[in-house]
Amino acid sequence: MKKKDVIYVAGHKGLVGSAIFDLLKNKGFENIIVKDSNELDLRNQNDVNDFFSKNKIDYVFLAAAKVGGIAANNKYKADFIYDNLSIQSNVIHSSFVYKVKKLLFLGSSCIYPKDSIQPIKEDFLLNGTLEPTNEPYAIAKIAGIKMCEAFNKQYNTNYLCLMPTNTYGPNDNYDLLDSHFFPALIRKAHECKIKGKKSIEVWGSGKPLRELIFVDDIADACIYFMNKKIKETLINIGTGIDYSIKDYVKLFLKILIPNKKINIKFDNLKPNGTPRKLLDVKLAKKYGWEFKTNLKDAILTTFKDYTLEKNKKKIS
């Protein structure tokens, strides 16, 4: 990408999209196009087609998606599959019609089978049954990967799919019902700290293993691979390190509420989700990319962002 190329960041207000936008700005890219959902409904094929016809876009970062944790995926199955299929199909097809140089599609590690061999390699895709709680979302993302792959094979396009592991960081969704486990823990730890609570409740048994990656590392990977010539369509993006939910809770409390004993209560009536999701990141490393952010520093940065947002809401 050159500094004057026209770059469209779809989903610029979301967790990953906002980090990509900020990094592009910091790197001096001059022509970044963004539209929020009120200005452009990516589910509407005519609107998306009209948008691309009026803007000579060179590069597309497709980070727009309907996302959420276990509860949201379970409750809004139809919305998750319809919205995501519509968004990605419209943007990918219009990118083809209007000759975008390169498109980068962001997926999720939930595309892989629930009981996959660990660590999960890219070629394990479609080798087993998906986790039922997020199956519609996963199917939509798999369709996006296969759509990019099909266009690359049939039309020799340059579409790349990055599959990040569980992503966290500033500008996340902290709703206790709709969020992923990391932002939910950030909010619960904050409430323990502010309200002096002596216990914290966590969904499930605490035994599932999760790999985490800081959102700034994902943004870095996106720009790195947008500028890299590679032959594969699908690349895992992660740290290659995982811990149990229980261990994460203990670490959170140690970092955010030191010198205070907090009782951890696990709600076994709530779903655990996939037992383990550790990505094999050898392919990303082969191309020269690795994560950079220390977990402790990232937790503190995210916690600071959450408390600042809480204070802003109080002031407003």
PAPAVO-327029 format. One record per residue (C-alpha): residue in one letter; x negated, y negated, z negated. Coordinates in nm, 2 decimals, decimal comma, always signed. Each point is the difference from the previous one (the first is absolute). Layout:
BEGIN
<site resn="A" xx="X" yy="Y" zz="Z"/>
...
This chain:
BEGIN
<site resn="M" xx="+0,00" yy="+0,00" zz="+0,00"/>
<site resn="K" xx="-0,12" yy="-0,35" zz="+0,08"/>
<site resn="K" xx="+0,08" yy="-0,30" zz="-0,22"/>
<site resn="K" xx="+0,23" yy="-0,15" zz="+0,26"/>
<site resn="D" xx="+0,19" yy="+0,32" zz="+0,08"/>
<site resn="V" xx="+0,38" yy="+0,00" zz="-0,07"/>
<site resn="I" xx="+0,06" yy="+0,23" zz="-0,30"/>
<site resn="Y" xx="+0,34" yy="+0,10" zz="-0,12"/>
<site resn="V" xx="+0,03" yy="+0,13" zz="-0,36"/>
<site resn="A" xx="+0,33" yy="+0,17" zz="-0,04"/>
<site resn="G" xx="+0,10" yy="+0,01" zz="-0,37"/>
<site resn="H" xx="-0,22" yy="-0,28" zz="-0,11"/>
<site resn="K" xx="+0,19" yy="-0,05" zz="-0,33"/>
<site resn="G" xx="-0,04" yy="+0,36" zz="-0,12"/>
<site resn="L" xx="-0,27" yy="+0,15" zz="-0,20"/>
<site resn="V" xx="-0,23" yy="+0,11" zz="+0,28"/>
<site resn="G" xx="+0,11" yy="-0,26" zz="+0,26"/>
<site resn="S" xx="-0,07" yy="-0,29" zz="-0,23"/>
<site resn="A" xx="-0,35" yy="+0,13" zz="-0,07"/>
<site resn="I" xx="-0,07" yy="+0,05" zz="+0,38"/>
<site resn="F" xx="+0,12" yy="-0,36" zz="+0,07"/>
<site resn="D" xx="-0,21" yy="-0,15" zz="-0,28"/>
<site resn="L" xx="-0,32" yy="+0,19" zz="+0,11"/>
<site resn="L" xx="+0,05" yy="-0,11" zz="+0,37"/>
<site resn="K" xx="+0,04" yy="-0,36" zz="-0,11"/>
<site resn="N" xx="-0,32" yy="+0,03" zz="-0,22"/>
<site resn="K" xx="-0,19" yy="+0,14" zz="+0,30"/>
<site resn="G" xx="+0,09" yy="-0,30" zz="+0,21"/>
<site resn="F" xx="+0,26" yy="+0,15" zz="+0,24"/>
<site resn="E" xx="+0,19" yy="-0,30" zz="+0,15"/>
<site resn="N" xx="+0,31" yy="+0,14" zz="+0,16"/>
<site resn="I" xx="+0,19" yy="+0,22" zz="-0,24"/>
<site resn="I" xx="+0,37" yy="+0,03" zz="+0,06"/>
<site resn="V" xx="+0,24" yy="+0,09" zz="-0,28"/>
<site resn="K" xx="+0,38" yy="+0,02" zz="-0,03"/>
<site resn="D" xx="+0,20" yy="+0,08" zz="-0,31"/>
<site resn="S" xx="+0,31" yy="+0,22" zz="+0,02"/>
<site resn="N" xx="+0,23" yy="-0,31" zz="+0,02"/>
<site resn="E" xx="-0,18" yy="-0,12" zz="+0,31"/>
<site resn="L" xx="-0,04" yy="+0,34" zz="+0,17"/>
<site resn="D" xx="+0,19" yy="+0,32" zz="-0,08"/>
<site resn="L" xx="-0,24" yy="+0,27" zz="+0,12"/>
<site resn="R" xx="+0,29" yy="+0,25" zz="-0,01"/>
<site resn="N" xx="+0,16" yy="-0,19" zz="+0,29"/>
<site resn="Q" xx="-0,15" yy="+0,12" zz="+0,34"/>
<site resn="N" xx="+0,11" yy="-0,30" zz="+0,19"/>
<site resn="D" xx="-0,14" yy="-0,25" zz="-0,25"/>
<site resn="V" xx="-0,34" yy="+0,18" zz="-0,01"/>
<site resn="N" xx="-0,02" yy="+0,02" zz="+0,38"/>
<site resn="D" xx="+0,08" yy="-0,37" zz="+0,02"/>
<site resn="F" xx="-0,26" yy="-0,09" zz="-0,26"/>
<site resn="F" xx="-0,27" yy="+0,20" zz="+0,19"/>
<site resn="S" xx="+0,10" yy="-0,15" zz="+0,33"/>
<site resn="K" xx="-0,05" yy="-0,36" zz="-0,13"/>
<site resn="N" xx="-0,34" yy="+0,07" zz="-0,17"/>
<site resn="K" xx="-0,30" yy="+0,13" zz="+0,18"/>
<site resn="I" xx="-0,11" yy="+0,23" zz="-0,28"/>
<site resn="D" xx="-0,34" yy="+0,17" zz="+0,02"/>
<site resn="Y" xx="-0,01" yy="+0,20" zz="-0,33"/>
<site resn="V" xx="+0,28" yy="+0,14" zz="-0,23"/>
<site resn="F" xx="-0,03" yy="+0,10" zz="-0,36"/>
<site resn="L" xx="+0,32" yy="+0,20" zz="-0,07"/>
<site resn="A" xx="+0,03" yy="-0,02" zz="-0,38"/>
<site resn="A" xx="+0,38" yy="-0,07" zz="+0,00"/>
<site resn="A" xx="+0,20" yy="+0,28" zz="-0,16"/>
<site resn="K" xx="+0,27" yy="+0,07" zz="-0,25"/>
<site resn="V" xx="-0,19" yy="+0,15" zz="-0,30"/>
<site resn="G" xx="+0,06" yy="+0,10" zz="-0,36"/>
<site resn="G" xx="-0,06" yy="+0,26" zz="-0,27"/>
<site resn="I" xx="+0,17" yy="+0,33" zz="-0,07"/>
<site resn="A" xx="+0,32" yy="-0,15" zz="-0,12"/>
<site resn="A" xx="+0,05" yy="-0,23" zz="+0,30"/>
<site resn="N" xx="-0,10" yy="+0,28" zz="+0,25"/>
<site resn="N" xx="+0,25" yy="+0,23" zz="-0,16"/>
<site resn="K" xx="+0,29" yy="-0,25" zz="-0,02"/>
<site resn="Y" xx="-0,04" yy="-0,17" zz="+0,34"/>
<site resn="K" xx="-0,09" yy="+0,29" zz="+0,23"/>
<site resn="A" xx="+0,20" yy="-0,12" zz="+0,29"/>
<site resn="D" xx="-0,14" yy="-0,36" zz="-0,02"/>
<site resn="F" xx="-0,36" yy="+0,13" zz="-0,03"/>
<site resn="I" xx="+0,02" yy="+0,21" zz="+0,31"/>
<site resn="Y" xx="+0,21" yy="-0,24" zz="+0,21"/>
<site resn="D" xx="-0,19" yy="-0,32" zz="-0,08"/>
<site resn="N" xx="-0,34" yy="+0,15" zz="+0,04"/>
<site resn="L" xx="+0,07" yy="+0,18" zz="+0,32"/>
<site resn="S" xx="+0,16" yy="-0,32" zz="+0,15"/>
<site resn="I" xx="-0,28" yy="-0,23" zz="-0,11"/>
<site resn="Q" xx="-0,29" yy="+0,21" zz="+0,12"/>
<site resn="S" xx="+0,17" yy="+0,11" zz="+0,33"/>
<site resn="N" xx="+0,08" yy="-0,35" zz="+0,10"/>
<site resn="V" xx="-0,34" yy="-0,15" zz="-0,08"/>
<site resn="I" xx="-0,20" yy="+0,29" zz="+0,16"/>
<site resn="H" xx="+0,21" yy="+0,00" zz="+0,31"/>
<site resn="S" xx="-0,01" yy="-0,38" zz="+0,04"/>
<site resn="S" xx="-0,38" yy="+0,01" zz="-0,05"/>
<site resn="F" xx="-0,01" yy="+0,24" zz="+0,29"/>
<site resn="V" xx="+0,23" yy="-0,20" zz="+0,23"/>
<site resn="Y" xx="-0,19" yy="-0,33" zz="-0,06"/>
<site resn="K" xx="-0,34" yy="+0,16" zz="+0,02"/>
<site resn="V" xx="-0,14" yy="-0,05" zz="-0,35"/>
<site resn="K" xx="-0,37" yy="+0,09" zz="+0,00"/>
<site resn="K" xx="+0,01" yy="+0,20" zz="-0,32"/>
<site resn="L" xx="+0,26" yy="+0,09" zz="-0,27"/>
<site resn="L" xx="-0,07" yy="+0,13" zz="-0,35"/>
<site resn="F" xx="+0,29" yy="+0,19" zz="-0,17"/>
<site resn="L" xx="+0,00" yy="+0,04" zz="-0,37"/>
<site resn="G" xx="+0,15" yy="+0,32" zz="-0,14"/>
<site resn="S" xx="-0,02" yy="+0,17" zz="-0,34"/>
<site resn="S" xx="-0,16" yy="+0,31" zz="-0,15"/>
<site resn="C" xx="+0,36" yy="+0,14" zz="-0,06"/>
<site resn="I" xx="+0,00" yy="+0,11" zz="+0,36"/>
<site resn="Y" xx="-0,19" yy="+0,31" zz="-0,10"/>
<site resn="P" xx="+0,15" yy="+0,33" zz="-0,13"/>
<site resn="K" xx="+0,10" yy="+0,01" zz="-0,37"/>
<site resn="D" xx="-0,22" yy="+0,30" zz="-0,08"/>
<site resn="S" xx="-0,28" yy="-0,08" zz="+0,24"/>
<site resn="I" xx="-0,35" yy="+0,13" zz="-0,05"/>
<site resn="Q" xx="-0,21" yy="-0,26" zz="-0,18"/>
<site resn="P" xx="-0,16" yy="-0,23" zz="+0,10"/>
<site resn="I" xx="+0,24" yy="-0,07" zz="+0,29"/>
<site resn="K" xx="-0,16" yy="-0,02" zz="+0,34"/>
<site resn="E" xx="+0,16" yy="-0,18" zz="+0,29"/>
<site resn="D" xx="+0,07" yy="+0,32" zz="+0,19"/>
<site resn="F" xx="+0,22" yy="+0,13" zz="-0,29"/>
<site resn="L" xx="+0,28" yy="-0,22" zz="+0,13"/>
<site resn="L" xx="+0,32" yy="+0,21" zz="+0,07"/>
<site resn="N" xx="-0,15" yy="+0,31" zz="-0,15"/>
<site resn="G" xx="+0,26" yy="+0,04" zz="-0,28"/>
<site resn="T" xx="+0,31" yy="-0,12" zz="-0,18"/>
<site resn="L" xx="+0,02" yy="-0,37" zz="-0,10"/>
<site resn="E" xx="+0,07" yy="-0,12" zz="-0,36"/>
<site resn="P" xx="+0,39" yy="-0,02" zz="-0,01"/>
<site resn="T" xx="+0,02" yy="-0,33" zz="-0,19"/>
<site resn="N" xx="-0,17" yy="-0,20" zz="+0,28"/>
<site resn="E" xx="+0,07" yy="+0,22" zz="+0,30"/>
<site resn="P" xx="+0,19" yy="-0,26" zz="+0,21"/>
<site resn="Y" xx="-0,27" yy="-0,26" zz="-0,04"/>
<site resn="A" xx="-0,27" yy="+0,26" zz="+0,08"/>
<site resn="I" xx="+0,18" yy="+0,11" zz="+0,31"/>
<site resn="A" xx="+0,03" yy="-0,36" zz="+0,12"/>
<site resn="K" xx="-0,37" yy="-0,05" zz="-0,05"/>
<site resn="I" xx="-0,09" yy="+0,33" zz="+0,17"/>
<site resn="A" xx="+0,21" yy="-0,11" zz="+0,30"/>
<site resn="G" xx="-0,20" yy="-0,32" zz="+0,01"/>
<site resn="I" xx="-0,32" yy="+0,19" zz="+0,01"/>
<site resn="K" xx="+0,13" yy="+0,23" zz="+0,28"/>
<site resn="M" xx="+0,13" yy="-0,30" zz="+0,19"/>
<site resn="C" xx="-0,35" yy="-0,16" zz="+0,00"/>
<site resn="E" xx="-0,16" yy="+0,33" zz="+0,09"/>
<site resn="A" xx="+0,25" yy="+0,05" zz="+0,29"/>
<site resn="F" xx="-0,06" yy="-0,35" zz="+0,14"/>
<site resn="N" xx="-0,38" yy="+0,05" zz="-0,03"/>
<site resn="K" xx="+0,02" yy="+0,33" zz="+0,20"/>
<site resn="Q" xx="+0,25" yy="-0,11" zz="+0,26"/>
<site resn="Y" xx="-0,10" yy="-0,36" zz="+0,06"/>
<site resn="N" xx="-0,35" yy="-0,01" zz="-0,14"/>
<site resn="T" xx="+0,09" yy="-0,27" zz="-0,25"/>
<site resn="N" xx="-0,21" yy="-0,08" zz="-0,30"/>
<site resn="Y" xx="+0,22" yy="+0,06" zz="-0,30"/>
<site resn="L" xx="-0,15" yy="+0,11" zz="-0,33"/>
<site resn="C" xx="+0,17" yy="+0,13" zz="-0,32"/>
<site resn="L" xx="-0,15" yy="-0,04" zz="-0,34"/>
<site resn="M" xx="+0,14" yy="+0,21" zz="-0,29"/>
<site resn="P" xx="-0,07" yy="-0,17" zz="-0,33"/>
<site resn="T" xx="+0,03" yy="+0,18" zz="-0,33"/>
<site resn="N" xx="+0,20" yy="-0,16" zz="-0,28"/>
<site resn="T" xx="-0,07" yy="-0,37" zz="+0,03"/>
<site resn="Y" xx="+0,02" yy="-0,26" zz="-0,27"/>
<site resn="G" xx="-0,09" yy="-0,37" zz="-0,07"/>
<site resn="P" xx="+0,12" yy="-0,35" zz="+0,00"/>
<site resn="N" xx="+0,34" yy="-0,07" zz="+0,16"/>
<site resn="D" xx="+0,14" yy="+0,34" zz="-0,08"/>
<site resn="N" xx="+0,36" yy="+0,09" zz="-0,10"/>
<site resn="Y" xx="+0,03" yy="+0,03" zz="-0,37"/>
<site resn="D" xx="+0,36" yy="+0,11" zz="-0,02"/>
<site resn="L" xx="+0,02" yy="+0,30" zz="-0,24"/>
<site resn="L" xx="+0,25" yy="+0,19" zz="+0,22"/>
<site resn="D" xx="-0,13" yy="-0,08" zz="+0,34"/>
<site resn="S" xx="-0,38" yy="-0,03" zz="-0,05"/>
<site resn="H" xx="-0,28" yy="+0,26" zz="+0,02"/>
<site resn="F" xx="-0,16" yy="+0,12" zz="-0,32"/>
<site resn="F" xx="-0,29" yy="-0,24" zz="-0,01"/>
<site resn="P" xx="+0,20" yy="-0,33" zz="+0,00"/>
<site resn="A" xx="+0,25" yy="+0,16" zz="-0,24"/>
<site resn="L" xx="-0,28" yy="+0,08" zz="-0,24"/>
<site resn="I" xx="-0,13" yy="-0,36" zz="+0,03"/>
<site resn="R" xx="+0,35" yy="-0,14" zz="-0,09"/>
<site resn="K" xx="+0,04" yy="+0,25" zz="-0,29"/>
<site resn="A" xx="-0,35" yy="-0,08" zz="-0,14"/>
<site resn="H" xx="+0,08" yy="-0,37" zz="+0,02"/>
<site resn="E" xx="+0,32" yy="+0,05" zz="-0,19"/>
<site resn="C" xx="-0,18" yy="+0,20" zz="-0,27"/>
<site resn="K" xx="-0,26" yy="-0,28" zz="-0,03"/>
<site resn="I" xx="+0,25" yy="-0,29" zz="-0,01"/>
<site resn="K" xx="+0,28" yy="+0,16" zz="-0,20"/>
<site resn="G" xx="-0,23" yy="+0,20" zz="-0,23"/>
<site resn="K" xx="+0,16" yy="+0,33" zz="+0,10"/>
<site resn="K" xx="-0,16" yy="+0,31" zz="-0,16"/>
<site resn="S" xx="+0,09" yy="+0,24" zz="+0,28"/>
<site resn="I" xx="+0,01" yy="+0,02" zz="+0,38"/>
<site resn="E" xx="+0,23" yy="+0,23" zz="+0,20"/>
<site resn="V" xx="-0,13" yy="+0,17" zz="+0,32"/>
<site resn="W" xx="+0,20" yy="+0,19" zz="+0,26"/>
<site resn="G" xx="-0,07" yy="+0,37" zz="+0,03"/>
<site resn="S" xx="-0,25" yy="+0,22" zz="-0,18"/>
<site resn="G" xx="-0,31" yy="-0,21" zz="+0,06"/>
<site resn="K" xx="-0,17" yy="+0,30" zz="+0,16"/>
<site resn="P" xx="+0,02" yy="-0,10" zz="+0,37"/>
<site resn="L" xx="-0,33" yy="-0,11" zz="+0,15"/>
<site resn="R" xx="-0,02" yy="-0,33" zz="+0,19"/>
<site resn="E" xx="-0,27" yy="-0,17" zz="+0,20"/>
<site resn="L" xx="+0,02" yy="-0,38" zz="+0,00"/>
<site resn="I" xx="-0,15" yy="-0,27" zz="+0,22"/>
<site resn="F" xx="-0,01" yy="-0,38" zz="-0,04"/>
<site resn="V" xx="+0,19" yy="-0,20" zz="+0,26"/>
<site resn="D" xx="-0,30" yy="-0,22" zz="+0,09"/>
<site resn="D" xx="-0,18" yy="+0,32" zz="+0,10"/>
<site resn="I" xx="+0,29" yy="+0,10" zz="+0,22"/>
<site resn="A" xx="-0,01" yy="-0,34" zz="+0,17"/>
<site resn="D" xx="-0,38" yy="+0,03" zz="+0,05"/>
<site resn="A" xx="+0,05" yy="+0,35" zz="+0,16"/>
<site resn="C" xx="+0,27" yy="-0,14" zz="+0,23"/>
<site resn="I" xx="-0,22" yy="-0,27" zz="+0,14"/>
<site resn="Y" xx="-0,30" yy="+0,23" zz="+0,01"/>
<site resn="F" xx="+0,18" yy="+0,26" zz="+0,21"/>
<site resn="M" xx="+0,17" yy="-0,25" zz="+0,22"/>
<site resn="N" xx="-0,35" yy="-0,10" zz="+0,11"/>
<site resn="K" xx="-0,12" yy="+0,36" zz="+0,03"/>
<site resn="K" xx="+0,01" yy="+0,23" zz="+0,30"/>
<site resn="I" xx="+0,11" yy="+0,34" zz="-0,10"/>
<site resn="K" xx="+0,15" yy="+0,31" zz="+0,17"/>
<site resn="E" xx="+0,24" yy="+0,11" zz="-0,27"/>
<site resn="T" xx="+0,35" yy="-0,14" zz="-0,05"/>
<site resn="L" xx="+0,04" yy="+0,08" zz="-0,37"/>
<site resn="I" xx="-0,25" yy="-0,09" zz="-0,28"/>
<site resn="N" xx="+0,04" yy="+0,04" zz="-0,38"/>
<site resn="I" xx="-0,08" yy="-0,30" zz="-0,21"/>
<site resn="G" xx="-0,08" yy="+0,07" zz="-0,37"/>
<site resn="T" xx="-0,26" yy="+0,03" zz="-0,27"/>
<site resn="G" xx="-0,03" yy="+0,38" zz="-0,01"/>
<site resn="I" xx="+0,05" yy="-0,02" zz="-0,38"/>
<site resn="D" xx="+0,32" yy="+0,09" zz="-0,20"/>
<site resn="Y" xx="+0,12" yy="+0,01" zz="-0,36"/>
<site resn="S" xx="+0,31" yy="+0,12" zz="-0,17"/>
<site resn="I" xx="+0,29" yy="-0,25" zz="-0,07"/>
<site resn="K" xx="-0,07" yy="+0,07" zz="-0,37"/>
<site resn="D" xx="-0,37" yy="-0,11" zz="+0,04"/>
<site resn="Y" xx="+0,11" yy="-0,31" zz="+0,19"/>
<site resn="V" xx="+0,23" yy="-0,10" zz="-0,29"/>
<site resn="K" xx="-0,27" yy="+0,05" zz="-0,25"/>
<site resn="L" xx="-0,24" yy="-0,21" zz="+0,21"/>
<site resn="F" xx="+0,25" yy="-0,28" zz="+0,04"/>
<site resn="L" xx="+0,07" yy="-0,02" zz="-0,37"/>
<site resn="K" xx="-0,38" yy="+0,01" zz="-0,08"/>
<site resn="I" xx="-0,07" yy="-0,28" zz="+0,24"/>
<site resn="L" xx="+0,31" yy="-0,22" zz="-0,04"/>
<site resn="I" xx="+0,09" yy="+0,06" zz="-0,37"/>
<site resn="P" xx="-0,33" yy="+0,09" zz="-0,17"/>
<site resn="N" xx="-0,02" yy="+0,07" zz="-0,38"/>
<site resn="K" xx="+0,36" yy="+0,09" zz="-0,02"/>
<site resn="K" xx="+0,16" yy="+0,34" zz="-0,02"/>
<site resn="I" xx="+0,29" yy="+0,05" zz="+0,24"/>
<site resn="N" xx="+0,20" yy="+0,32" zz="+0,01"/>
<site resn="I" xx="+0,05" yy="+0,14" zz="+0,35"/>
<site resn="K" xx="+0,34" yy="+0,16" zz="+0,06"/>
<site resn="F" xx="+0,05" yy="+0,21" zz="+0,31"/>
<site resn="D" xx="+0,35" yy="+0,04" zz="+0,14"/>
<site resn="N" xx="+0,01" yy="+0,36" zz="+0,13"/>
<site resn="L" xx="+0,35" yy="-0,05" zz="+0,14"/>
<site resn="K" xx="-0,14" yy="-0,24" zz="+0,26"/>
<site resn="P" xx="-0,16" yy="+0,14" zz="+0,32"/>
<site resn="N" xx="-0,38" yy="+0,05" zz="+0,03"/>
<site resn="G" xx="-0,02" yy="-0,03" zz="+0,37"/>
<site resn="T" xx="-0,28" yy="+0,18" zz="+0,19"/>
<site resn="P" xx="-0,24" yy="+0,18" zz="-0,24"/>
<site resn="R" xx="-0,31" yy="-0,14" zz="+0,16"/>
<site resn="K" xx="-0,09" yy="-0,23" zz="+0,29"/>
<site resn="L" xx="-0,37" yy="-0,03" zz="+0,05"/>
<site resn="L" xx="-0,11" yy="-0,11" zz="+0,34"/>
<site resn="D" xx="-0,30" yy="+0,13" zz="+0,18"/>
<site resn="V" xx="-0,18" yy="-0,32" zz="+0,11"/>
<site resn="K" xx="-0,30" yy="+0,15" zz="+0,18"/>
<site resn="L" xx="+0,12" yy="-0,13" zz="+0,34"/>
<site resn="A" xx="+0,02" yy="-0,36" zz="-0,13"/>
<site resn="K" xx="-0,35" yy="+0,04" zz="-0,15"/>
<site resn="K" xx="-0,13" yy="+0,15" zz="+0,33"/>
<site resn="Y" xx="+0,10" yy="-0,33" zz="+0,17"/>
<site resn="G" xx="-0,17" yy="-0,20" zz="-0,27"/>
<site resn="W" xx="+0,28" yy="-0,11" zz="-0,23"/>
<site resn="E" xx="+0,03" yy="+0,06" zz="-0,38"/>
<site resn="F" xx="+0,20" yy="-0,17" zz="-0,28"/>
<site resn="K" xx="-0,18" yy="-0,27" zz="-0,20"/>
<site resn="T" xx="+0,22" yy="-0,10" zz="-0,30"/>
<site resn="N" xx="-0,06" yy="+0,13" zz="-0,35"/>
<site resn="L" xx="+0,32" yy="+0,14" zz="-0,16"/>
<site resn="K" xx="-0,04" yy="-0,19" zz="-0,33"/>
<site resn="D" xx="-0,05" yy="-0,34" zz="+0,18"/>
<site resn="A" xx="+0,30" yy="+0,07" zz="+0,23"/>
<site resn="I" xx="+0,23" yy="+0,08" zz="-0,30"/>
<site resn="L" xx="-0,10" yy="-0,33" zz="-0,16"/>
<site resn="T" xx="+0,05" yy="-0,19" zz="+0,32"/>
<site resn="T" xx="+0,35" yy="+0,15" zz="+0,05"/>
<site resn="F" xx="+0,10" yy="-0,06" zz="-0,36"/>
<site resn="K" xx="-0,11" yy="-0,36" zz="+0,03"/>
<site resn="D" xx="+0,21" yy="-0,04" zz="+0,32"/>
<site resn="Y" xx="+0,30" yy="+0,15" zz="-0,17"/>
<site resn="T" xx="-0,02" yy="-0,22" zz="-0,31"/>
<site resn="L" xx="-0,05" yy="-0,31" zz="+0,23"/>
<site resn="E" xx="+0,32" yy="+0,09" zz="+0,19"/>
<site resn="K" xx="+0,19" yy="+0,04" zz="-0,33"/>
<site resn="N" xx="-0,11" yy="-0,34" zz="-0,11"/>
<site resn="K" xx="+0,09" yy="-0,16" zz="+0,34"/>
<site resn="K" xx="+0,35" yy="+0,14" zz="-0,03"/>
<site resn="K" xx="+0,04" yy="-0,14" zz="-0,36"/>
<site resn="I" xx="-0,11" yy="-0,34" zz="+0,12"/>
<site resn="S" xx="+0,23" yy="+0,00" zz="+0,30"/>
